[in-house]
Amino acid sequence: MKITPLNDLFVVDSGALNTVFTVKNDIATLFDTCLNKDNARKLSRAVNFNVGRIINTHSHADHIGGNSFFENKFNCKSFINKREISFCYFPELEPALLYGGCPFSASKSRFLCATGFNSIDTLENIETDIEIVELFGHSPGHTGFLINNVLYAGDALFSKEVIEKHKILYLYDVENFVYSLKKIKSLNFEYIVFCHKGIIKKDEAIELISENIAHTEKVCEEVLNVLKNYALTGEEISSEIMLKFNIPFETEYFLLVSSTIKGYLSYLEKSEKIAHLIDKGVKWKRV
Ligand SMILES: [Zn+2]
């Protein structure tokens, strides 16, 4: 793991994602904990401080999977936005959200279904001088943190490489994702750290924000193209999009893409570009 000091904080490149920690009086506040106990153990060795508390950007498994390791080792508490807390107490809600019902066994993979917590509380109950910034969209209560001129933005934006690799970025709420990107532009910060993956200055972030917004516009365009001639269900549209972008038809990919595409359908409906109808399922047509 590579550690980069940045103003008052330290960025840990764990391989899969960037996490950060701050230290005050030899006690660390750790932001996000990677996927599981093994990752957390390595992260703990890298951080090499007593961890006094954990603050999570959101409840996805790759961000909270190591929480219980730190909670047990240091007897510390975790904090997260209240919109995310049910997913932490009942991690099956994440695959349930992606699938749209009680999750089946393959949907409860380690990437989609986190392990539980001993002690997690809402961000309202934390005492801190760190500025809490709501950056909803990627997940319902996704949150960023402004720490001495560095914005730890979690998954509120993604690198160009990640956009190119995954083709469809996982989003829960497209409108809020775009709103949050514009909000980041308006914030005062010197550096932004985001989980997948980068440490960049604000002027580069402005450019990357445009790329992320352009990505959402492109997906909207593709969805409208798929709906050119027929009304289709969300899953049928997702299959067409996966074929078009050459995304493998595997359980995790399909659940992530189809849930994201359903988010795009709600977004397009709100902007009155499509409407739903009931025809052997919930189908979507252009208006
Ligand atoms: Zn995430």
Residues whose N, C-alpha, C, O or C-beta is under 5 A from the ligand:
A	BS01	ZN	H60 D155
